[in-house]
Amino acid sequence: NFSEVALIAFSLIFGLPLPILPTQILWSNLVEGGLMNFAFAFEPLYPDAMKRKPQDPETSRVISPKIVQLIMLVGTITSVTLISVYLFLISFTTLSLPEIQTLMFVAVSVNCIFMAFSMKSFGTPLWKLSLFSNKFLLVSLCASAILLLAALYVPFLQALVHVSPPTLLQIGMLVGFGLVNLATIEIAKWLIFIRPNAKSG
């Protein structure tokens, strides 16, 4: 949400058209992201959980200083990337505004889906996490992807969310954006959580 706010604020400050519509934000956050939010409640303990001190201040607050650092770092990089994609689309392509808004909607949604894999654990690298440790999250991710495709290609939902169907090439490029952002999150996790824990251990 941090990056979405930054993206919209940037467009308003510089008098640019809205890069993403309110209905698209609602669809991405509530319909797609909402499923995964519930699924995280069933996430099992990650491997490094037992290594943490019982009175670790990082575990006593929902929003700890390190979580704030992670949000700021990942949010800033994601915001800059999204703004760059938006500026490229409006400056160097012949796409109409509805088509650009559709692509930004896909970019935000794909980013949300990919981010869920990395956020399964802050203290464990992605490649050490089991994709099947939380079946509820896996089902939610699949459902979110299906709902995204439905919004893009089912006529009734297209009108509801105000999108136009993108090409496969465009979707592929935005999936690439999601992978790049996933790598960004993993680097941020390593800098803020994993490396400090390894040193203290």
N, C-alpha and C positions, 0 to 999 in steps of 0.2 A: 504493500500500500504506500510505503514511503516513496517508491519510484513513480507510482501513478500520480501522487500529489505533486511531485517535482515536475513531471512531464506536463501536467495540466497548468501548473503555475507558470512554467516557462512560456507556454503558448499564450497565456493571458497577458503576461508582462510584456511580451514582444508583439502583441496584437496579431497573433497567428490563429488560424482556425483551430477549433478543438481537435486534438489528435485522436480522441476516443470519446464516445458518447456515454451519457449516464447509464443508459440501458445496457450497454456493453460492459461497463464497470460492474454493474449489479450482477450480470450473468457470470462474469469471470469470478467475482469474489464470493457470491452467495451460492449460485448453482454449482459451480465447479469447485472452488476452494472450500466451500462449506462442508462438502462431503469428506474431504481430507482432514479438516479440523477435528471432526468427530472421531475419525479413524486413529488419530494420533493418541487418543486416550488408551488404546489397546497395545501400544508399542511396548515390547518387553525391555528390561534393563539392558543397556549396552555393555560391552565387555569391560570398560574401564570404570564402571560405576562403583565397584567395591574398593577401588584404589583411592577414592576421594575421602577426605577427612570428614568425620561425622558432623563437625561443626563448621564445615566450609561455608563461608559467607555467600559463596556463589550459589549454594543450594537453598539458602534461607529466603530468597526473594525470587519472585517470578521474573521480574525485569532486573537482572543484576548488572553491574558495571560492564562485565564482559559481553552480556547480551546486547547492551546498548552499543558497545563498540562494533559488534558484529552487524547490527542493524545499520549503523552509520556507514561502515565500510562497504558492505554489500549494497546497501541502498544507494549510496553515492555512485558507485561504479555502474550499477544497473540503470540509474537515472541518466547518467551521461551517455550510456550506450543507447537507451531508448530515445533520448533527445537527438542523438546523432542519426539514428535510423529515420526518425521523423523528418529531420531537416534534409536528409538525402532524398527521401521520397517526395517531398514537396518542391525540392529545388532541381533535381536531376532526373525526374521521371515525368511521364505524361499521364500518370494515373489521376483519376478524378478524386475529389475529396472523400466521397463514400468508399472508394476502393482503398485509399490510404488509411482511413479510419478502420476499415476491416482488417488490414494488415497489422495495424497497431494493436487492435483487439486480440488478434491471434498471437502476437508477440508477448503481450501481457499474460495471456492464458497459458501459453506454452512455458513461459518462465515460471509460472505458479506450479505447473505440473512437475517440471524438472526439479524445482527447488525442494519439493517434498521428499525426494529420495535423499538428498544431502542432509536435510533437517531431521532425519530419523535419529541422529545423534550428533551432538556438538563435539564430543570428545573422541570420536572414532572416525577415521577416514572412510569415504564412501566405499572403497574397494574391500574393506573389511566388514561391511555390513551385509547381512543376509537380506536379499530382496523378498524372501518368503517368510521372514520372521513375524510379519504383521499382515495376515491375510486380509484384514479389514482395510488396511491402507492400500494394498494391491488392488482390491476390488474397487475401491474409491478412485484410484488413479485411472483404472480402465474406464470406469463410469464417467469420469471427468473428460477423458479423451473422446469418448463417444458423444457426450453432450456438446463438446466443442464442435465436432464434425456435424452434429445434428443442427446446431445453430448456423453453420456455414452452408449446409446443403439441403436442408428441409425447408421448402418454400414458406410454410406458415411461420417457422421460427426465424427465418431470414427477415421477414417483415417485422417480427416482434423485436428482434435485436438490432435491426437496421444494418444488415451486412450484405455484401455481394460475394458470391463464391470465388475464392482465390484459385490460382492455378497450382498444380502440384509443385512446380518449380518455386513459386513464392512460399508455399508451406515448407518446402525443404530448406530454403534459406532461413526461415524463422525457427525451424527446429535446430539449425546450426547455431542461431543466436542463443537458444535455450541451453545448448551444450556448452557454449562459451561462458554463459552466466553460471552454469553448474560448476565449471572449473574455477570460476572466481570465488564461489562460496567455499569450495574445498580449500583454496589457498587462504581465505580469510579464517576458516576454522583452524587451519594449521598454525597460523600466526597468533591467533587469540587464545585458543584452547589447547590444542594438541602439543605444540612446542613447549609452552610454559609448564604443562603437566609433566612432560618428559624430563624437563630439567629438574623440577622439584622432586620427581621420583628417584 
